[in-house]
Amino acid sequence: MTTARSVAPIEAIGATVVASDLPLGDAPTSPQPIGGPASPADAPSTGVWRAAGKRLLRDRVGLFSMVVVIVYLLAMAASWLGLMASDWQAETGVAYASPSFLGPVENLETGGGAAAGAARNAADELDISAVDPLAPRYREWNDRISKSAVPVAPRAETLPFGADKWGRDVLKKTVKGAQVSIFVGLVAAFVATFIGTVLGALGGYFRGWLDDVLEWFYSVFTSIPYILLILAFAAVFRANPVLAHAGVATIIAVLGLSGWTSVYRLVRAEYIKHREREYVRAADAIGASNASRIFTHILPNASHVVLVQLSLLVVAFIKAEVILSFLGLGVPIDMVSWGTILAEAQSELVIGKWWQLVAAGAGMAVLVTAFALFADSLRDALDPKLQ
């Protein structure tokens, strides 16, 4: 005859079953949940930023582009600190010195070479006293000038990437120009991103009349072609006697005030989408202020859009600065950027001096391409559909 044993009733799904609740011989060695071991779906999820970082590291093109961008940023910092290209204005070579990989070539701009020098010496030895009564005094005057002349350091016939018409090293000019162009692009992108983020957050969260006013401003700015808009801003700022001498701050203000529209449009859409989410309503229920909900709760969930737009604006503003400086509306005349180098190279290209154009053009093309590829990889890594 078997003895019946009662089993304690289970009150809730997931309750823990202990040994006293089971028949003899069936007791497990340790308590277990009714549902069995935890499934992988119950494991804690990887953070959004950590998952995005892992996806970015798996993208070889994006990783290589990021390395190239970091190298440019380090070169900019070194130039800013005076560790690189601090003497870019030094006239170390002859006018239009050729690049070292081409070797020394005949340079007519420096006086015609050795043959021309020999011809001048022969002309000095020619006796013209019969037609010029002052001819006997020329040699005396030349001797006095040579004795009182300040000794000039010899200039190089070749430089790593040639020289401009003043004998300045083109490679150092390119590095110094990169510092100015990248600095303008970065700071202007931060200004435009800040303006677009704040306006988009306010319009998307509050809606109503404030959103209507901001949408009107957005429509006005986007109705004007972008290049015409920045040219108009640059012309107005340069006409002001105070802002005309503000240095790179003027070009930063021009680009920042004209480039916020793309950030505003995307951030506004994100805030419209998130303002009715449960976590925002929960923040409202616990008494969080509007500012706290806008910048503490919603902004972190829209930060991926802001970050991608920031990287895209850096590329656009570097190109815009080059265009403005090329047209004479950019950096001041006592500074050098990729735009001013290309403007100088335009006239030099006619006489066959191409190295300034190639140096500045190649430096800009590599950075812009690498930054664009990095921005695309960053956008793919932060895409919420892949999380």
C-alpha positions as CSV (number, residue, x, y, z in Angstrom):
1,M,0.0,0.0,0.0
2,T,1.4,3.4,-1.0
3,T,1.3,6.4,1.3
4,A,-0.1,9.5,-0.3
5,R,1.9,12.6,0.1
6,S,0.4,16.1,-0.4
7,V,2.1,18.5,-2.6
8,A,1.9,22.2,-1.5
9,P,0.0,24.3,-3.9
10,I,1.9,26.7,-6.2
11,E,0.6,30.2,-5.7
12,A,2.2,32.0,-8.7
13,I,4.1,31.2,-11.8
14,G,7.8,31.4,-11.2
15,A,7.5,30.5,-7.5
16,T,10.4,28.5,-6.1
17,V,9.9,24.8,-5.4
18,V,11.7,23.5,-2.3
19,A,12.3,19.9,-1.2
20,S,9.4,19.7,1.2
21,D,6.9,20.4,-1.6
22,L,8.0,17.4,-3.7
23,P,7.6,13.6,-3.2
24,L,10.4,11.8,-1.6
25,G,13.3,10.9,-3.9
26,D,12.4,13.8,-6.2
27,A,13.9,16.7,-4.2
28,P,16.5,18.7,-6.2
29,T,19.8,19.6,-4.7
30,S,19.1,23.3,-5.0
31,P,16.0,25.5,-5.5
32,Q,15.0,26.1,-9.1
33,P,12.4,28.3,-10.8
34,I,9.4,26.6,-12.1
35,G,10.1,27.9,-15.6
36,G,13.5,26.3,-15.7
37,P,16.9,28.0,-16.2
38,A,16.9,31.6,-17.5
39,S,16.8,32.0,-21.3
40,P,19.4,34.2,-23.2
41,A,16.6,36.7,-23.7
42,D,16.4,37.3,-20.0
43,A,20.2,38.2,-19.8
44,P,21.0,41.9,-19.4
45,S,21.2,43.6,-22.7
46,T,24.3,45.3,-24.0
47,G,24.3,49.1,-23.8
48,V,23.5,51.1,-26.8
49,W,26.8,52.9,-27.0
50,R,28.8,49.7,-26.4
51,A,26.9,47.9,-29.1
52,A,27.5,50.8,-31.5
53,G,31.2,50.8,-30.7
54,K,31.4,47.1,-31.4
55,R,29.7,47.6,-34.8
56,L,32.0,50.5,-35.6
57,L,35.1,48.4,-34.8
58,R,33.9,45.7,-37.1
59,D,33.6,48.1,-40.0
60,R,37.1,48.2,-41.5
61,V,36.5,51.2,-43.8
62,G,35.0,53.2,-40.9
63,L,37.9,52.2,-38.6
64,F,40.5,53.2,-41.2
65,S,38.7,56.5,-41.9
66,M,38.6,57.2,-38.2
67,V,42.4,56.7,-38.0
68,V,43.0,59.1,-40.8
69,V,40.7,61.7,-39.2
70,I,42.6,61.3,-35.9
71,V,46.0,61.8,-37.7
72,Y,44.7,65.0,-39.1
73,L,43.4,66.2,-35.8
74,L,46.7,65.4,-34.1
75,A,48.5,67.4,-36.9
76,M,46.2,70.3,-36.3
77,A,46.9,70.2,-32.5
78,A,50.6,70.0,-33.1
79,S,50.5,73.0,-35.5
80,W,48.3,74.9,-33.0
81,L,50.9,74.3,-30.2
82,G,53.8,75.3,-32.5
83,L,55.3,71.8,-32.8
84,M,54.7,71.7,-36.5
85,A,54.9,74.3,-39.3
86,S,55.5,77.1,-36.8
87,D,58.0,78.7,-39.3
88,W,55.7,78.3,-42.4
89,Q,56.3,82.0,-43.3
90,A,60.1,81.6,-43.4
91,E,61.5,82.0,-46.9
92,T,63.8,79.0,-47.0
93,G,63.9,78.3,-50.7
94,V,64.2,80.2,-53.9
95,A,61.1,81.4,-55.6
96,Y,59.1,78.5,-57.0
97,A,61.6,75.9,-55.8
98,S,60.8,72.6,-57.3
99,P,59.8,69.5,-55.2
100,S,62.6,67.3,-54.0
101,F,61.3,64.3,-55.9
102,L,61.6,66.2,-59.2
103,G,65.2,67.3,-58.5
104,P,66.6,70.8,-59.3
105,V,65.3,72.2,-62.5
106,E,65.9,75.4,-64.4
107,N,64.0,78.2,-62.7
108,L,63.6,81.3,-64.8
109,E,61.8,83.1,-62.0
110,T,65.0,83.2,-59.9
111,G,67.1,85.0,-62.5
112,G,67.5,82.5,-65.3
113,G,70.0,80.1,-63.7
114,A,73.8,79.9,-64.2
115,A,73.8,80.9,-67.8
116,A,72.0,84.1,-67.1
117,G,74.4,84.9,-64.3
118,A,77.4,84.4,-66.6
119,A,75.8,86.7,-69.2
120,R,75.3,89.4,-66.6
121,N,79.0,89.1,-65.5
122,A,80.1,89.4,-69.1
123,A,78.0,92.5,-69.5
124,D,79.5,94.1,-66.4
125,E,83.0,93.6,-67.9
126,L,82.0,95.4,-71.1
127,D,83.6,98.8,-71.6
128,I,80.9,101.4,-72.4
129,S,82.8,104.5,-71.3
130,A,82.6,105.8,-74.9
131,V,78.9,106.1,-74.8
132,D,78.3,106.6,-71.0
133,P,80.5,109.1,-69.1
134,L,79.5,107.5,-65.8
135,A,80.6,104.0,-66.8
136,P,83.9,104.2,-64.9
137,R,82.0,104.9,-61.7
138,Y,79.7,101.8,-62.0
139,R,82.3,99.4,-60.8
140,E,83.1,101.5,-57.8
141,W,79.5,101.8,-56.9
142,N,78.9,98.1,-57.2
143,D,81.9,97.4,-54.9
144,R,80.5,99.8,-52.2
145,I,77.1,98.1,-52.5
146,S,78.6,94.6,-52.1
147,K,80.5,95.7,-49.0
148,S,77.5,97.3,-47.3
149,A,75.0,94.6,-48.3
150,V,73.5,92.4,-45.6
151,P,74.6,88.8,-46.0
152,V,71.6,86.6,-47.1
153,A,71.4,83.0,-46.1
154,P,71.6,80.7,-49.1
155,R,68.2,79.4,-50.2
156,A,67.4,75.8,-51.1
157,E,66.9,75.0,-54.8
158,T,64.5,72.2,-53.8
159,L,62.1,71.6,-50.9
160,P,60.1,68.4,-49.9
161,F,57.0,69.7,-51.9
162,G,58.4,72.8,-53.5
163,A,58.0,76.5,-52.6
164,D,55.7,79.3,-53.5
165,K,56.7,82.6,-55.2
166,W,58.2,83.9,-52.0
167,G,60.2,80.8,-51.3
168,R,58.0,79.4,-48.5
169,D,57.7,75.7,-47.9
170,V,54.5,74.4,-49.5
171,L,54.3,71.4,-47.2
172,K,54.4,73.6,-44.1
173,K,51.9,75.9,-45.6
174,T,49.6,73.0,-46.3
175,V,49.9,71.8,-42.7
176,K,49.2,75.3,-41.3
177,G,46.3,75.7,-43.7
178,A,44.9,72.4,-42.5
179,Q,45.0,73.8,-38.9
180,V,42.9,76.8,-39.9
181,S,40.4,74.9,-42.1
182,I,39.8,72.0,-39.7
183,F,39.5,74.4,-36.7
184,V,36.9,76.5,-38.6
185,G,35.0,73.4,-39.6
186,L,34.9,71.9,-36.2
187,V,33.9,75.0,-34.2
188,A,31.3,76.1,-36.8
189,A,29.9,72.6,-36.8
190,F,29.5,72.7,-33.0
191,V,27.8,76.1,-33.2
192,A,25.4,75.0,-35.8
193,T,24.7,71.7,-34.0
194,F,24.0,73.6,-30.8
195,I,21.6,76.0,-32.4
196,G,19.8,73.3,-34.4
197,T,19.5,71.0,-31.3
198,V,18.1,73.6,-29.0
199,L,15.6,75.0,-31.5
200,G,14.6,71.5,-32.6
201,A,14.1,70.4,-29.1
202,L,12.0,73.4,-28.2
203,G,9.8,73.2,-31.3
204,G,9.3,69.4,-31.2
205,Y,8.6,69.3,-27.4
206,F,6.3,72.3,-27.0
207,R,4.7,72.4,-30.4
208,G,2.0,75.1,-30.8
209,W,2.9,78.7,-31.7
210,L,6.6,78.2,-30.9
211,D,6.9,75.4,-33.3
212,D,5.1,77.4,-36.0
213,V,7.5,80.4,-35.6
214,L,10.5,78.1,-35.7
215,E,9.1,76.3,-38.8
216,W,8.7,79.7,-40.5
217,F,12.4,80.5,-39.8
218,Y,13.4,77.1,-41.1
219,S,11.4,77.6,-44.3
220,V,13.0,81.0,-44.9
221,F,16.6,79.6,-44.4
222,T,16.0,76.5,-46.6
223,S,14.3,78.5,-49.4
224,I,17.6,80.2,-50.1
225,P,20.4,78.2,-51.9
226,Y,23.0,77.3,-49.3
227,I,26.0,78.8,-51.2
228,L,24.2,82.1,-51.8
229,L,23.2,82.2,-48.1
230,I,26.7,81.9,-46.8
231,L,28.0,84.4,-49.4
232,A,25.3,86.9,-48.3
233,F,26.2,86.4,-44.6
234,A,29.9,86.8,-45.4
235,A,29.4,90.0,-47.4
236,V,27.3,91.5,-44.6
237,F,29.8,90.6,-41.9
238,R,32.7,91.9,-43.8
239,A,30.9,95.2,-44.4
240,N,30.7,95.7,-40.7
241,P,33.9,97.6,-39.5
242,V,34.0,95.6,-36.2
243,L,33.3,92.1,-37.5
244,A,35.5,92.6,-40.5
245,H,38.6,92.4,-38.2
246,A,37.4,89.6,-36.0
247,G,39.6,87.0,-37.7
248,V,38.2,83.4,-38.0
249,A,35.4,84.2,-35.7
250,T,33.6,85.9,-38.6
251,I,33.7,82.9,-40.8
252,I,32.7,80.6,-37.9
253,A,29.7,82.8,-37.2
254,V,28.7,82.8,-40.9
255,L,28.8,79.0,-41.2
256,G,27.2,78.4,-37.8
257,L,24.3,80.7,-38.4
258,S,23.6,79.3,-41.8
259,G,24.0,75.6,-41.3
260,W,21.7,74.7,-38.4
261,T,18.7,73.7,-40.5
262,S,19.5,70.1,-41.1
263,V,20.1,69.4,-37.4
264,Y,16.9,71.3,-36.4
265,R,14.7,69.2,-38.8
266,L,15.9,65.8,-37.5
267,V,16.0,66.7,-33.8
268,R,12.5,68.2,-34.0
269,A,11.3,64.9,-35.5
270,E,12.9,62.9,-32.7
271,Y,11.3,65.1,-30.0
272,I,7.9,64.8,-31.6
273,K,8.3,61.0,-31.6
274,H,9.6,60.8,-28.0
275,R,7.5,63.3,-26.2
276,E,4.6,60.9,-25.8
277,R,6.7,57.9,-24.8
278,E,6.1,56.1,-21.5
279,Y,9.4,57.2,-19.9
280,V,8.6,60.9,-20.6
281,R,5.1,60.5,-19.1
282,A,6.7,58.8,-16.1
283,A,9.1,61.7,-15.7
284,D,6.1,64.0,-15.8
285,A,4.3,62.0,-13.2
286,I,7.2,62.2,-10.7
287,G,7.3,66.0,-11.1
288,A,10.2,66.5,-13.6
289,S,10.3,70.0,-15.1
290,N,10.1,70.6,-18.8
291,A,13.8,71.4,-19.0
292,S,14.6,68.2,-17.2
293,R,12.4,66.2,-19.6
294,I,13.9,67.9,-22.7
295,F,17.6,67.8,-21.9
296,T,17.9,64.9,-19.3
297,H,15.4,62.3,-20.5
298,I,14.7,62.9,-24.3
299,L,18.1,64.3,-25.5
300,P,20.1,61.2,-24.6
301,N,17.7,59.1,-26.7
302,A,18.2,61.5,-29.7
303,S,21.9,62.0,-29.3
304,H,22.8,59.6,-32.1
305,V,21.1,61.9,-34.6
306,V,23.0,64.9,-33.2
307,L,26.3,63.1,-33.3
308,V,25.9,61.9,-36.9
309,Q,24.8,65.4,-38.0
310,L,27.8,66.9,-36.3
311,S,30.2,64.8,-38.2
312,L,28.4,65.6,-41.5
313,L,28.5,69.3,-40.8
314,V,32.3,69.2,-40.2
315,V,32.8,68.0,-43.8
316,A,30.4,70.5,-45.2
317,F,31.9,73.4,-43.3
318,I,35.5,72.6,-44.3
319,K,34.4,72.7,-47.9
320,A,32.5,75.9,-47.4
321,E,35.5,77.6,-45.7
322,V,37.7,76.6,-48.6
323,I,35.2,78.2,-51.0
324,L,34.9,81.4,-49.1
325,S,38.6,81.8,-48.6
326,F,39.2,81.1,-52.3
327,L,36.8,83.9,-53.2
328,G,38.4,86.3,-50.7
329,L,35.5,86.2,-48.2
330,G,37.1,83.8,-45.7
331,V,40.0,84.0,-43.4
332,P,42.0,87.3,-43.0
333,I,44.8,88.0,-45.4
334,D,47.5,87.4,-42.7
335,M,46.4,83.8,-42.2
336,V,46.6,80.8,-44.5
337,S,44.1,78.1,-45.2
338,W,43.5,75.6,-47.9
339,G,41.3,78.1,-49.7
340,T,43.9,80.8,-49.8
341,I,46.5,78.3,-51.0
342,L,44.2,77.2,-53.9
343,A,43.7,80.9,-54.7
344,E,47.5,81.4,-55.0
345,A,47.9,78.2,-57.0
346,Q,45.4,79.4,-59.6
347,S,47.8,81.9,-61.0
348,E,50.9,79.7,-60.5
349,L,49.3,76.9,-62.5
350,V,49.5,79.1,-65.7
351,I,53.3,79.1,-65.5
352,G,53.5,75.4,-64.8
353,K,54.0,75.5,-61.0
354,W,51.5,72.9,-59.9
355,W,52.7,71.7,-56.5
356,Q,50.7,74.1,-54.4
357,L,47.5,73.1,-56.1
358,V,48.3,69.4,-55.6
359,A,49.4,69.7,-52.0
360,A,46.4,71.6,-50.8
361,G,43.9,69.7,-53.0
362,A,45.2,66.3,-51.9
363,G,45.2,67.3,-48.2
364,M,41.7,68.5,-48.4
365,A,40.4,65.5,-50.5
366,V,41.9,62.9,-48.2
367,L,40.4,64.6,-45.1
368,V,37.0,65.2,-46.6
369,T,36.7,61.7,-48.0
370,A,37.9,60.1,-44.7
371,F,35.5,62.2,-42.6
372,A,32.6,61.4,-44.9
373,L,33.2,57.7,-44.8
374,F,33.6,57.9,-41.0
375,A,30.3,59.7,-40.7
376,D,28.5,57.0,-42.8
377,S,30.0,54.3,-40.6
378,L,29.0,56.1,-37.5
379,R,25.4,56.5,-38.8
380,D,25.2,52.8,-39.5
381,A,26.6,51.9,-36.1
382,L,24.1,54.1,-34.3
383,D,21.1,53.1,-36.4
384,P,18.4,52.0,-34.0
385,K,17.2,49.4,-36.4
386,L,20.4,47.5,-35.9
387,Q,20.3,47.5,-32.1
